[in-house]
Amino acid sequence: MGDGPDRVGAGLRRPVFAGSMTRLLFGLATAAAVLVIGFLHRAAVDAGGDSLATADGEWLVIAASATLLMWIVGTLAHLGSMPLMPPFGRLFVVQMGASFANHVLPAGVGGMAVNMRFMRRLGMTRGAAAGAVGLNSLAGLVTHLLLLAGVVVAAPSAAASLAPRVHWSALVPSGTASAGIAAAAVLAVVGAITWLALRFRRRTRGHRFEITSHLAQDLRQLRAVLRHPGRAAALWGGSVSAPLLHTVILYAVLQSLGNPVPVGTVLLVYVVVSAVCALLPAPGAIGSLDVALVAALVTAGVPSTTAVASVLGYRLITAWLPLLPTACVLVVLLRRRII
């Protein structure tokens, strides 16, 4: 699935987060922080789950339909980035399998690997397949940044107040014991990130030429796509539709819980939060995105219980419910050697 944080992050971190140990440590650090916060706020999580159980089913159907549309627009984006034209249905099924891989591996690495294997099966060279995947990631990065800039220009006061005034304190309950546990979790995460940052500084020195080479290749591919209006429309249309559909899902879940937040506010919250969370390579941005969305929604005026329930519903529809069917699709693709 064309998840915003995954595609944005993939465009920035392709060589840097190559090590599996690095990805594992980052994912574990983020997951540990989320578990600690969830434990400290287990009453709010339980209340949010109860609220979600009474949600309006019609709005949830809209959210589920938007999730299905995300696979379709992801298929269109890949069609625009590829120099050949595979069957749409087969490419759509591959995107379903890629969405499962994205929820297992961080930074969109899983989905990129699935799509590269599919392109290789179609007869494309390794370089051509990597170029197509890189172009798709670059388009996702560019459209997300343009959308972020557009939202900031349209609502500068709201955007300026969102980041510095996010109620992170709402995530840390009062009390000496709770504060001590939260502080320990934060120190553990900061320590892990600092250690990894020092490793990245040494490692990225050897990758500077590789990064420049990848970027030049992606720009050449982008120039070639722009010469074909059909491919350009598919690539850019699919890329810009992904964050908009995520916004629709979150908006529909909020509406289902009886909290009519303006759609512009939801768009601002999602675009800003997903751009920030793309810097944390958690699998499917699970953990970092959840915590940040709750905090941003509370800042936007949503009650904390409703904010937790909304993020739970958003995750349930976009990640957890599709997990089993997309895993089955991936297994079938592997057994039939489609990827």
HELIX and SHEET records of a PDB file:
HELIX    1   1 GLY A    4  ARG A   13  1                                  10    
HELIX    2   2 SER A   20  LEU A   40  1                                  21    
HELIX    3   3 ARG A   42  ALA A   53  1                                  12    
HELIX    4   4 GLY A   57  SER A   81  1                                  25    
HELIX    5   5 PHE A   88  VAL A  104  1                                  17    
HELIX    6   6 VAL A  109  ARG A  121  1                                  13    
HELIX    7   7 ARG A  126  ALA A  154  1                                  29    
HELIX    8   8 PRO A  156  LEU A  162  1                                   7    
HELIX    9   9 TRP A  168  LEU A  171  5                                   4    
HELIX   10  10 THR A  176  ARG A  205  1                                  30    
HELIX   11  11 ARG A  208  LEU A  226  1                                  19    
HELIX   12  12 PRO A  229  SER A  256  1                                  28    
HELIX   13  13 VAL A  263  CYS A  277  1                                  15    
HELIX   14  14 SER A  288  THR A  299  1                                  12    
HELIX   15  15 SER A  304  ARG A  315  1                                  12    
HELIX   16  16 LEU A  316  TRP A  320  3                                   5    
HELIX   17  17 LEU A  321  ARG A  335  1                                  15    
END                                                                             
